[in-house]
Amino acid sequence: MSGNPAAEAARRRTFAVISHPDAGKSTLTEALALHAQAITSAGAVHGKGARRGVASDWMEMEQARGISVTSAVMQFEHRGQVLNLLDTPGHSDFSEDTYRVLAAVDCAIMLIDAAKGLEEQTRKLFDVCRHRGVPVITFVNKWDRPGLEALELLDEIESEFRLRPTPVTWPVGIAGDLRGLVDVREPGRMLRYTRTPGGSKEALEEVVDADRAAAEEGEDWTRAAEELALLSETGGEHEREPFEAGVSTPVFFGAALSNIGVRLLLDAVVDLAPAPAPRPLRAGGTRPIDAPFSGLVFKVQANMDRAHRDRIAFMRVCSGVFERGMTVTRAATGRPFATKYAHSVFGQDRTSVELAYPGDVVGLVNAAALRVGDTLYAEKSAEFPPMPTFAPEHFAVVRPADIGRTKQFRRGIAQLDEEGVVQVLVSDRRGEQAPVLAAVGPMQFDVVQHRMENEFGAAVRLEPLGYSLARATDKDGAEALNRSRLVHGEAMVRIRDGVHLGLFPNRWHTSSFEREFPDSPLEPLIAAHE
Ligand code: G4P
């Protein structure tokens, strides 16, 4: 029996955590799962050092470096709601993967290290959220360690992100001396926490009334009360509309490692984060939640696990009910796709998923026919807008290290292109034996090198090219660029979509090209960080 998609969608919250590396994303992920009782002790999903258990990092390289390049999806229940937590790539380069994951969520938790404030990766990821209209909940982490002042952090968010911070919890005690938290919706009391040893269980929470807090915490309580009074005067109250419009962000304080403030954050995901909404269609209008099934493929990943050498496509259900085994249509080709092997993916575990509702993520195994950005639908046709391809800024010629492994080399490069790990470009001048890899961030090249060697048995050599700009042009523009003696640049074709690209070392050369060939188009591509 399948349930009612609108009712099921209403109790779903699909979100991601965005942060700079080391701010505590893995720790918070575990803590959230722990509170939702998806795991019995922290350390089961992610974790470093002694806390490492089942890693959701599939690749050896990820484990060696402690980074997460692929995306995992975790589903758990809290207060009768179903929470889908999508992992964003944790490495320090912006990559298109992140954008794709954020295309599949309805809300993001922006995690900030109390000592460091906003960091580079936080900024980039926040830009993506703003670009996609994803509302952001802020969690200031590591309040158990010395850090910035709470008001200072709010100022930083406001001035740098033009985002109005609306605190929902407020710390009693400065960073490094956390006495407790005030839930600003219930200001006359303090929540005091006793962390369990190692932080592997939920912290004990005690409600302390205002008189007792004043007597026991003295200065710290007075100061928190004054700050709260100041905040309420300046109108920093959470409101749904500006939050969902990306104008304000509810702010929470805590320490993920000790599980402090995590329950309140989890409650906020349930209470504040929006449920799945009708999704805009390419042709205009939206696909209602209770329309027949539709889904968006936001990530394709091969060989995540050596035990299953296959390709898995992660699809977010956008409308209707997904039933395993149903035959759906791939919008790009109009061809049917059978969903016999549909899984939910949790860390390295896979279990068959029988039913999924809007907001849920399904892993489709044996999905060689599917591409990132694909729409799948049943009955009534639908197609969501394509995922944007970002302007690459790094370019390198790739060659097989061993000429005897050319077949494996070709297969690997084609596969990585289809997955969107890098963009693959070719030109008549260089020939197909020497494709050019184009990346938004250089870490993408490391992933290519690692996967080519370990998965496809074809080690590669990369020779960086001295270009940093790509512009879209047409066939004539491409020929003109290759002919020109004045402009330093080179024309290539992007395999994925057949677009002609001009590569240039800097803006000076794009300007020269435009002066020399005023009739040839030179269109900017979408910048990764606008
Ligand atoms: P990431 O996924 O964002 O990269 O961060 P991760 O959770 O791995 O956390 C980075 C470091 O910050 C870890 O320390 C972790 O224990 C610590 N951390 C996370 N949350 C808190 C917190 O609330 N308070 C404090 N004091 N520390 C926190 P590490 O030394 O790199 O690893 P470990 O050996 O302690 O696990």
Residues whose N, C-alpha, C, O or C-beta is under 5 A from the ligand:
A	BS01	G4P	H20 P21 D22 A23 G24 K25 S26 T27 L28 K48 G49 N141 K142 D144 R145 G254 A255 A256 L257 S258
